[in-house]
Structures are given as C-alpha cells and as structure tokens.
C-alpha cells in the first residue's frame, strides 16, 4: 500500500502509474479530513452529555470552543514539523491523538475533563493532521492545485453530513459514551491505514505534458521572506475577513432564521443542512477559479457576494424565507470558498516547497477571524437586542476586503522583497 518506485524511476501510487494513481489520493485525503471534521458534530453529543453530567448549555459549548482554538493554534506549529517528521508520520500522530481525544472523552465525569479530552486533545490532533492531505495533493497536482485542493477539503466541510447522523444512530443504539469510544477507535484505524499513502512525490517529479520551469527561475518568482511580502499581508487580511464573516454567519444561522424571519426550529435545522451543502460545493469551485484567474478577482467576487447577502438581510421582513435562504447560502458559500482559495493562493504566491510552513502561518488568520467574529457579533446582539445589526459590520468588512484585495492581493517577485 502506498507509493513505490523502481530503478527505472517509474513511479506508482497504489499500484497504478503516478499520473493515474495520484487521483486516488484525493478521496483518501477526503476521508482523513472527513474523520477530522467530525469534531463539528459536537452538537450531537451535547444534549446526552448535558443530561448525564448535569451541565448547562453554556458549559457544554466549551469543549467545541477549545477544539476550534487548538485546531487553529496547532496548524502553524504542525506546518513547520511536517518537512522534518514526514507526511505519513504526521498523519498517523494526528489520527492517534484525535482518536484518543474521543476515547478519553467517553470516560469524562465533568465538563472540565471534556474540555481537556475533546477540546484540547482532539483539537490538537485535528491541527496536526489537517494540513497533510492538502500538502500531499498539492505536490502531486502542480498542474491542478486549486481544483484538487478544493476537492480534498470537501471532506472536512461535509463531514457533519455523514458523522452527525452516524453518531446520532450509534447513540440511539449504544448511548453516548460507547459511541465516543467506537468513533475514536474507528477514526484512529482509518487515519492510520490511510496515512501509509500520504507520501510526497520525489523531488523534481512532475506529471507528463506538464512544463516545469528551471529551479532558478522558480526561486526568483517567489518572495524570499514571507513576512516581508506585501502579498502575505494582503492574503492574511483577506482570509481573516472571509473567515470572520463566514464563521460569524455560521454561528447565528439558526438563531437569525428563528428570530428575524420567524421560522420554526425544524425548518431552521433543515436550512443549516442546505447551507452546509453550499459550503461544501464552493470549495472545488473557488479552487478551480483560483487556478485560472488572478486571485484578487476571485477575492473581490466573494466579497461582492457577501455584500449582496448583507443587503438582503438588512432589508428582510418577517416571513421572507427566500431572502434568508439566499443570503445564508451565500455566506456559507463564501466561507467554503476562502478555505479553498487561501491554500491555493499560498501555493501560487509563495514557494511550494515551503507550503506547509507558509500555510500554517497564513492559517492563523482563520483563528483570529473565528475569535473576533464570536466576540464582536455576540456583542452586537447583546448591545442592540437583535441580530439585524450584525450585518452592518459584515458589509463594512466586505468593503475593506475589496480594497485590500485590489491593493495587496497580488503576486510579488523575489526582487521586490530583498
């Protein structure tokens, strides 16, 4: 199982020639990310654990909050270690830690232990393993980076569609604690098995019929120092704005539907499933667009869609379900788009050989966006007593994003940063 070569330098992936076998790495990477994305199904475990442990709804959100924090914090750290430890070992470590987090959570007797086992341990595992399939796929597809990265990360976005119903079914059969143990064991075994395939191509490999520039030309086409590059700050700010608005919208989707549009909780839950589909579909689409067009054009497109969504919500009235559905489909659509665009633009703007480290640093924008979005949007709701006013700062941020994209989100050459 895995990638092999012979002395005639014929490279095979899972027994097939590399040009064909590399496509198998996409569904394998999707499966890894599907397992990791299961942490977003926390809501399925919340109610039974609240009943068993006697904890409040506010307290039961803490494990999920810590998952997001540690997932975002570990991404840049893991990025620096991937080249030293190796993609297969890094995937295996992440899988073991995620699985351990689930298994240990099944023995939790109070919310503090859940915060540590599910939030800290499982979140750490996600942060360690998340970037590996993206690194591997991007190296095997230098000719289709955006499309293939976008397809791979669909697994993470759509994970709750599979893992949430599965967890719900298992809980109804075995109760919540055995379910956590079963999922932990299953995720560990699946990720460990697939980790054997997560190997980078040999240095200098490229697909047939793909023209590769010389190493010296390639080196001169990238900024020498990431943090001294204007394009880095352009991408970081644009990514932060995209994730801040998107994650804020995700967090209030159901509440806005019930409070402003006056839909019932069942309809609100079904709406969130629809929004998640748009979040998943946008990833390969925006990745494909980022392959073919200048990144600032695609970024501006995403912000224009956000502005349209904000205008719809600022003019909405009770009962206008269509406007609500369109607006939040756009919010979720654009968030998925940024999760595909950011790694693709990182590959285009900066040296792909240092992708793991570079994207780890850029991914800090996701963590900052998540933190600010949660604090600001919640504060606006508390201050004004309605979610309507949160769409003003969202629109303002989208306009800032358009300006930043026009000015800074453009590729630089090495000579400009020396």
C-alpha distance (Angstrom), angle and dihedral (degrees) to the residues before:
residue distance angle dihedral
X1 . . .
X2 3.77 . .
X3 3.78 139.2 .
X4 3.78 122.5 -27.9
X5 3.78 139.0 179.4
X6 3.78 134.8 -166.7
X7 3.79 131.4 -152.6
X8 3.80 90.0 -90.2
X9 3.83 87.2 62.5
X10 3.81 92.5 -116.8
X11 3.78 104.6 154.8
X12 3.77 121.4 -152.7
X13 3.79 132.0 -174.9
X14 3.80 115.7 -156.3
X15 3.79 89.4 -17.6
X16 3.79 96.0 -50.4
X17 3.83 130.4 103.1
X18 3.79 109.7 -87.8
X19 3.82 95.4 -112.3
X20 3.81 88.8 59.1
X21 3.81 101.6 28.4
X22 3.81 94.3 53.3
X23 3.82 88.6 72.8
X24 3.81 88.4 64.7
X25 3.80 89.1 63.4
X26 3.81 90.5 67.6
X27 3.85 97.5 63.9
X28 3.80 89.4 39.4
X29 3.80 90.4 53.5
X30 3.81 89.2 45.6
X31 3.82 90.2 55.4
X32 3.81 91.9 51.4
X33 3.80 90.8 50.1
X34 3.79 90.6 44.5
X35 3.81 89.0 58.0
X36 3.81 91.7 46.4
X37 3.81 92.8 46.1
X38 3.79 89.8 58.9
X39 3.81 87.3 90.4
X40 3.83 85.7 77.3
X41 3.83 87.8 66.2
X42 3.81 90.3 71.1
X43 3.81 91.1 118.2
X44 3.83 88.6 70.6
X45 3.82 90.4 60.5
X46 3.81 96.4 40.1
X47 3.80 101.8 79.4
X48 3.83 98.2 46.0
X49 3.81 90.8 45.1
X50 3.81 91.2 48.0
X51 3.81 88.4 54.3
X52 3.81 94.9 44.9
X53 3.79 97.4 44.4
X54 3.79 98.3 31.5
X55 3.80 94.6 -126.4
X56 3.80 129.2 151.0
X57 3.80 125.9 -107.1
X58 3.81 89.9 -111.4
X59 3.81 92.8 52.4
X60 3.79 92.1 47.1
X61 3.82 89.6 61.0
X62 3.80 92.1 61.2
X63 3.84 96.9 81.6
X64 3.82 90.7 54.2
X65 3.82 91.7 46.2
X66 3.80 90.1 53.7
X67 3.81 90.9 47.7
X68 3.82 89.5 59.8
X69 3.80 93.3 45.1
X70 3.81 96.0 49.7
X71 3.80 93.8 39.7
X72 3.82 90.5 55.5
X73 3.82 93.7 40.7
X74 3.82 95.4 50.7
X75 3.81 95.8 47.9
X76 3.84 96.1 78.1
X77 3.82 92.2 41.3
X78 3.81 92.4 50.2
X79 3.80 89.8 47.2
X80 3.80 91.0 63.6
X81 3.81 92.9 48.9
X82 3.82 99.3 46.1
X83 3.86 93.4 81.3
X84 3.81 91.0 49.0
X85 3.81 101.3 40.4
X86 3.79 97.9 33.5
X87 3.79 132.6 -119.3
X88 3.80 96.9 -94.3
X89 3.80 95.4 49.6
X90 3.81 92.0 43.8
X91 3.81 90.9 52.3
X92 3.80 91.3 48.9
X93 3.82 92.7 48.9
X94 3.80 91.6 49.9
X95 3.81 92.1 47.7
X96 3.80 93.2 50.1
X97 3.81 92.0 48.7
X98 3.82 93.6 47.8
X99 3.81 91.5 48.3
X100 3.80 91.1 46.9
X101 3.80 89.9 52.4
X102 3.79 91.0 56.0
X103 3.80 94.2 44.3
X104 3.81 93.8 47.9
X105 3.82 90.3 46.7
X106 3.79 88.4 61.9
X107 3.84 88.6 65.8
X108 3.82 95.8 47.6
X109 3.80 115.5 129.8
X110 3.83 98.6 -177.4
X111 3.79 138.8 22.2
X112 3.82 93.5 -102.6
X113 3.79 90.0 62.5
X114 3.82 90.5 48.5
X115 3.79 90.1 52.0
X116 3.79 88.9 54.5
X117 3.82 99.3 41.0
X118 3.80 101.2 36.9
X119 3.80 100.2 23.6
X120 3.80 104.4 37.0
X121 3.83 103.2 24.3
X122 3.82 100.6 36.6
X123 3.83 90.9 38.2
X124 3.80 90.0 52.7
X125 3.80 91.0 51.2
X126 3.79 91.6 51.2
X127 3.80 91.4 50.5
X128 3.82 91.8 49.8
X129 3.81 97.4 49.2
X130 3.82 102.8 30.9
X131 3.80 97.8 83.4
X132 3.81 97.6 46.0
X133 3.83 100.5 78.6
X134 3.82 88.8 46.3
X135 3.82 91.4 51.9
X136 3.80 92.8 46.5
X137 3.80 96.3 46.6
X138 3.81 93.3 45.0
X139 3.82 91.0 53.6
X140 3.81 93.8 48.9
X141 3.82 91.6 46.8
X142 3.82 107.9 46.0
X143 3.81 86.5 149.4
X144 3.83 96.6 52.5
X145 3.78 105.3 25.7
X146 3.79 100.0 145.2
X147 3.79 97.7 44.4
X148 3.80 95.7 45.7
X149 3.81 95.4 43.2
X150 3.80 88.7 48.5
X151 3.80 91.2 51.0
X152 3.81 92.2 48.1
X153 3.79 96.1 52.2
X154 3.81 90.9 50.6
X155 3.82 83.7 85.1
X156 3.79 91.7 65.6
X157 3.79 95.5 45.5
X158 3.80 96.1 46.9
X159 3.81 95.7 39.9
X160 3.84 94.9 103.7
X161 3.82 89.0 58.0
X162 3.79 89.2 65.1
X163 3.79 105.8 23.5
X164 3.84 97.4 43.9
X165 3.83 95.8 56.2
X166 3.81 89.5 40.7
X167 3.80 92.1 51.7
X168 3.80 90.6 45.3
X169 3.80 91.5 52.6
X170 3.81 92.5 47.0
X171 3.81 91.7 49.0
X172 3.80 90.5 53.0
X173 3.81 89.3 51.6
X174 3.81 103.4 37.6
X175 3.88 106.5 9.9
X176 3.79 124.9 -113.6
X177 3.83 104.5 -67.9
X178 3.83 97.6 53.3
X179 3.82 87.3 44.9
X180 3.80 91.7 57.1
X181 3.82 89.8 49.3
X182 3.82 93.6 47.7
X183 3.79 92.6 48.9
X184 3.80 92.1 46.2
X185 3.81 92.0 52.7
X186 3.82 92.7 43.7
X187 3.82 94.6 48.9
X188 3.80 91.8 47.4
X189 3.82 92.9 51.2
X190 3.81 94.3 44.5
X191 3.81 95.3 47.9
X192 3.82 92.8 44.0
X193 3.81 91.1 52.2
X194 3.81 94.3 48.0
X195 3.82 92.5 42.9
X196 3.82 88.0 74.7
X197 3.82 89.1 68.1
X198 3.82 96.2 47.9
X199 3.81 96.5 99.1
X200 3.79 127.4 137.8
X201 3.83 121.0 -124.2
X202 3.81 118.2 -101.4
X203 3.79 113.8 -86.0
X204 3.77 110.7 -83.9
X205 3.82 95.4 19.8
X206 3.78 116.9 139.4
X207 3.81 134.6 165.7
X208 3.78 120.6 -91.8
X209 3.81 113.8 -86.2
X210 3.80 91.2 17.4
X211 3.80 111.4 125.6
X212 3.80 113.1 -140.4
X213 3.78 123.9 -163.6
X214 3.78 119.5 -131.9
X215 3.79 118.5 -87.1
X216 3.81 92.4 -110.2
X217 3.81 92.5 52.6
X218 3.80 91.0 46.8
X219 3.81 92.5 49.3
X220 3.81 92.0 51.2
X221 3.82 91.9 51.6
X222 3.82 95.1 65.2
X223 3.81 131.5 65.4
X224 3.79 110.5 -101.3
X225 3.79 94.9 -138.8
X226 3.78 120.0 37.5
X227 3.80 97.5 -155.9
X228 3.81 92.6 50.8
X229 3.78 93.2 54.5
X230 3.79 121.4 102.2
X231 3.80 89.3 -150.5
X232 3.82 89.5 60.0
X233 3.78 91.9 57.6
X234 3.78 90.7 43.6
X235 3.81 91.5 53.4
X236 3.81 93.6 42.1
X237 3.82 93.8 51.5
X238 3.82 93.4 43.5
X239 3.82 91.5 48.1
X240 3.79 91.5 47.4
X241 3.80 91.8 51.5
X242 3.81 92.4 46.2
X243 3.80 93.4 50.4
X244 3.83 94.3 40.2
X245 3.81 92.0 55.9
X246 3.81 94.0 38.6
X247 3.80 97.1 47.7
X248 3.80 90.9 44.0
X249 3.81 89.8 53.8
X250 3.80 91.5 47.5
X251 3.78 90.9 52.4
X252 3.81 94.6 52.7
X253 3.83 101.4 32.9
X254 3.79 97.7 106.4
X255 3.82 95.3 36.6
X256 3.82 92.9 51.0
X257 3.80 91.3 50.2
X258 3.77 91.8 53.0
X259 3.81 98.2 38.5
X260 3.81 103.4 39.9
X261 3.81 105.2 21.5
X262 3.82 94.4 32.6
X263 3.81 97.6 -133.6
X264 3.80 120.3 156.5
X265 3.84 122.2 -103.5
X266 3.82 93.0 -106.4
X267 3.81 91.8 54.5
X268 3.81 89.5 45.2
X269 3.82 91.1 54.4
X270 3.81 91.7 48.6
X271 3.79 89.9 48.7
X272 3.81 90.8 55.7
X273 3.82 89.1 55.2
X274 3.82 88.8 54.1
X275 3.80 91.3 48.7
X276 3.80 90.7 51.0
X277 3.81 89.9 55.3
X278 3.80 89.9 56.7
X279 3.80 89.3 47.4
X280 3.79 90.0 55.6
X281 3.81 97.2 42.3
X282 3.79 93.7 51.7
X283 3.80 94.6 60.7
X284 3.82 100.0 72.7
X285 3.82 90.3 34.9
X286 3.80 95.3 54.8
X287 3.80 90.6 40.6
X288 3.81 89.3 53.9
X289 3.81 91.3 47.6
X290 3.82 91.4 49.0
X291 3.82 88.4 54.5
X292 3.79 92.7 55.5
X293 3.80 107.7 32.6
X294 3.78 136.9 45.2
X295 3.82 108.2 -82.1
X296 3.80 96.0 -125.6
X297 3.81 90.2 59.4
X298 3.82 91.2 54.8
X299 3.81 91.5 45.0
X300 3.81 90.7 51.8
X301 3.81 89.3 49.5
X302 3.82 90.4 55.6
X303 3.81 92.3 49.5
X304 3.81 92.4 48.3
X305 3.81 88.6 53.6
X306 3.82 89.1 50.1
X307 3.83 89.9 51.1
X308 3.81 90.4 51.3
X309 3.81 89.5 50.9
X310 3.81 91.5 49.3
X311 3.81 92.5 49.5
X312 3.82 89.9 50.7
X313 3.82 91.8 51.4
X314 3.81 94.4 44.5
X315 3.81 89.9 55.5
X316 3.78 98.5 39.0
X317 3.78 123.9 122.4
X318 3.79 132.7 -162.5
X319 3.78 111.8 -70.4
X320 3.83 96.9 19.8
X321 3.79 93.8 126.4
X322 3.82 93.9 159.5
X323 3.80 93.9 59.9
X324 3.81 90.5 46.3
X325 3.81 92.9 51.0
X326 3.81 93.5 46.9
X327 3.81 93.1 47.4
X328 3.80 96.2 49.7
X329 3.80 93.3 41.2
X330 3.83 85.1 58.1
X331 3.82 93.2 47.4
X332 3.81 92.4 51.2
X333 3.82 91.3 40.2
X334 3.81 91.6 56.4
X335 3.81 93.9 46.6
X336 3.81 90.3 54.3
X337 3.79 87.8 46.8
X338 3.80 92.7 56.2
X339 3.79 92.0 48.8
X340 3.82 86.9 59.3
X341 3.81 98.0 36.0
X342 3.79 97.2 51.3
X343 3.84 96.5 58.8
X344 3.82 91.2 40.7
X345 3.82 93.3 50.8
X346 3.81 89.6 45.8
X347 3.80 88.4 56.9
X348 3.82 91.8 48.4
X349 3.81 98.2 44.4
X350 3.80 102.3 38.6
X351 3.80 138.2 39.5
X352 3.84 107.8 -70.7
X353 3.81 89.9 -149.2
X354 3.80 87.4 68.1
X355 3.79 95.2 40.2
X356 3.80 97.3 120.8
X357 3.81 92.3 55.5
X358 3.81 94.7 39.5
X359 3.78 96.5 49.8
X360 3.80 90.7 44.1
X361 3.81 88.6 60.0
X362 3.80 93.6 43.5
X363 3.81 90.2 48.4
X364 3.81 89.1 67.0
X365 3.82 83.7 79.7
X366 3.82 87.3 68.4
X367 3.80 91.8 55.0
X368 3.80 92.9 46.8
X369 3.81 91.3 47.1
X370 3.81 91.6 50.2
X371 3.82 93.2 49.0
X372 3.82 96.8 45.1
X373 3.80 92.4 42.3
X374 3.79 93.0 53.9
X375 3.81 93.5 47.4
X376 3.80 98.9 41.5
X377 3.80 99.3 42.3
X378 3.81 92.1 45.3
X379 3.80 89.7 48.3
X380 3.82 92.4 50.8
X381 3.82 90.4 51.1
X382 3.81 91.7 49.4
X383 3.81 92.4 46.3
X384 3.82 99.4 48.2
X385 3.79 100.2 25.2
X386 3.80 94.3 -127.2
X387 3.79 138.4 71.3
X388 3.82 92.0 -130.8
X389 3.80 92.2 89.7
X390 3.80 95.0 55.7
X391 3.81 89.1 75.7
X392 3.82 92.3 66.3
X393 3.84 94.9 64.9
X394 3.81 89.0 41.1
X395 3.81 90.7 55.9
X396 3.81 91.4 44.7
X397 3.81 91.0 51.8
X398 3.81 90.8 49.3
X399 3.81 89.6 54.9
X400 3.81 90.5 49.4
X401 3.81 87.8 50.1
X402 3.80 91.4 54.9
X403 3.82 91.0 52.6
X404 3.83 93.4 46.3
X405 3.81 91.7 47.2
X406 3.82 91.3 51.6
X407 3.81 93.5 48.3
X408 3.81 106.3 33.8
X409 3.81 112.4 13.0
X410 3.80 94.8 90.1
X411 3.78 131.8 110.0
X412 3.82 117.4 -98.4
X413 3.77 130.1 -158.6
X414 3.78 125.6 -128.4
X415 3.80 92.9 -107.7
X416 3.79 91.9 62.1
X417 3.79 94.1 61.6
X418 3.75 103.3 41.6
